[in-house]
Amino acid sequence: GSHLHLQFRAQTALQRFALTISPPENRTGGADDSSSDAIPPQTLTITPDSDGWYRYQTVLEADVTIQPELLSPHGLTPDDDQQCRIRVIADRAPVARIISPTEEMAVEPNQLLDVKFEAHDDHGIAKAELVVYEEPREAGDPPTILSAEEIPLGDQVNSLHVAATAKLDLSKYTLSAGSRVSFAIRVTDNRAAAPEKAERTLRETESLPL
């Protein structure tokens, strides 16, 4: 989830400062819904740091309402209740799509291929990689990863939509006639907390004798 950092500073000294954290309202029932699954509000007493600021941080996984509660040394509270409603929007995994080549092909072992692709994410694409596999000769065996090379994105880094071309240089690999190679575009979003990855497995190429 997203990290939330809050800071408060009172204009005068306080006897008590607390935050009431309320979960999202139960939308399945009415106002008198007394479901045992309902999560009650949580009240947290916050003490000031040495600089006088009251600080609170948490990781948001769902919508939440936060309401500060202030009490002066004389037992006074604010006339108006302030609250902050935070809506959490789920982060979607990034998506990559190969534009070309679009079909399986036969190539020479030293051929250079252009792999055109596009990718998009609701927050931004931070990284793209070309992953190359050698397909097994025996059915049921897993493919072997030959390489995973980062694709330069230039000024498209952190863009919501990316269109780029990767260079697949088959001469880097020891391929014999009849070898089958597949490749994928793997993209990573720019979430610092827990980056999401998406991999699009693509076309196969068959190596021909020179």
N, C-alpha and C positions, 0 to 999 in steps of 0.2 A: 504494500500500500504506500500511499504518499506520506511524507513526514510533515507534521504540523508543528510549528514553533510559535508560541504566543509570548508576548511581553507586556506587562502592565506596570504602570508607575502611578502611585497615588499622589495627589497634591498636598495632602496632609498625612500625619501618622495614622496608622490603622491598628485597631485591636485585633482584627481578624480579616483575612482575605481568603476567599474560597471560590472554587469553580464547581458549578453543578453541570455534570455531563449527562445529557439525555440521549438515549438511542432514538432511532427513527420511530415515528408514530406507527402503531399497528393499523395498517390499512385494510385488514381483513375483517375487522369488527367495528362496532360503534364506540361511542364515548364511554359506555358502561362495560366494555369488554374486560373481563377479569381473567383472561387466559393465563394459566400458570406458566406459559412460555414467555410472557412479557418480561422484558428486562427492566428493572427499576432504575431511576436516575441514580447517579453516583456523585457524591459531594466530596471534593478533595480540598483540604486546607493547604494553602501555599504559603511558604515562608519567604521573605525577601532575601535576595542575595546581598552581598556586602555593599554593592553599589545602589541598593534601594529598589531594584527592579524585581518584580514578581515574574517568574518564568515557568512555562509549562510546555512540554513537548510530548508528542505521541505519534503513533503510526495509525493512519486512518484506513479502515477497511470497509466502513459503511457510513451512511449519512449520520450526522450528529448535530446536536444543539448544545452550545456552550453559553452558560449564563454566569457572570461574575457576581459574587456576593461580598459587599463591603460593610464593615462594622467599625465605627469610630470608637475611640476610648470612652466616649460619653454615651455609647449605646445607640447612636444614630445610624440609620441606613439611608441610601439614596431614595428620593421620591419616585424616580422612574426606573423601572427594571429594564436593563439592556441585555440583549442576547444576540448570539451569532449562530446562524444556521449554515452548516457546511454540507454541501452535496458532493458525494464521492462518485465520480464517473469511472467505470471500469476501463482499464487500459487494454486495448486490443493488440493481439500479436501482429507484428509486421507481416506483410505479404509481398512475395516476389514472383515475377512472371517472366518467362523467357519469351522474347519476341522472335529471335532467330538464332540458330537454325531451328526449324520446326519439325524436322523429320530425321530419322536415322539416316546415316550416310556412311559411305566407304571412303577412307582418306589414306594418304601416305603417312608413314611414321614420322616424317619431319615437317608435316604441314602445320601452318599457323591459321587458327580459326578465330573469327570474331564472334563473340557471344554477346548479343544485344539483349538487354533486359530492362525491366522497370520494376520499381518497388515503391510501396507507400506504407505509411504508419500514421496513426493519429497524433503522435507527438514528434516524430522525426526519426530519420534513418541515420544512425551514427557510423555504421560500418557495413561493408559488403565484401563477401569473399567468394572466390571461385574454388569449388571443391571438386577434385578429380578422383574418380574411382576406376580401378581395373576390375572388370566383371570376372567372376570365377569361371573356369572351364568346366568344372563339375557342378551339376545341378544340386542346389541345396547349400552350397558353400557361400559364406558372406563375401561381399565385394571388399577389395583392398583399397584403402585410401592412399592415393599416390601423393597428393599435395592439397594444401588449403592456402591459397594466396589472396591477400587483401587486394581489393580493386580500388584504385584511386577514384575518389568522388569529387575532388576539387571543391568548388564553392557550393556543391550540393550537399555537403555534410550537414546533418541535422535538418534537412528539408523534409517536408511532409511527403513529397513525391520526388522520386529519383529516376532518371533515365540515363543509362551509361552502357559502355561496351567493355567487356573483359577480353583479354587476349589468351587464348588457349594454345600454347606452344607444345605440340606433341613431341618435338625433338628433345625435350627435357626428360622424357621417360624412355626406358628400355622396352620398346614394344616390338614384338615379332609379328610376322604375318598371321592374321587371324585373331590377334588380340582385340578384345572388346573393351572400350573405355566409355564410361558415362560421366556426366558432370552435373553439378548443381550450383545454384546461386544461393548463398546463405547470407541473410541480412539480419542486423541487430539494431534494435531501437536505442534511443538515447536516455533511457531511464537509468539514473545513477544507482537507485536502490537495488533493483533486480531486473537487469536488462532481459528483454524477451528476444528470442531468435526464431527465425522462420527459414526453412530450407525447402527449396523447390528442386526436386530431382528431375533431370532433363534427359536430353537425347543420348543415345548411344552412338559411338562411331566404331567402325571396324577398320583395323589397320591392314593395308594392302602391301605387298612386297614392292620394293623400289625397282 
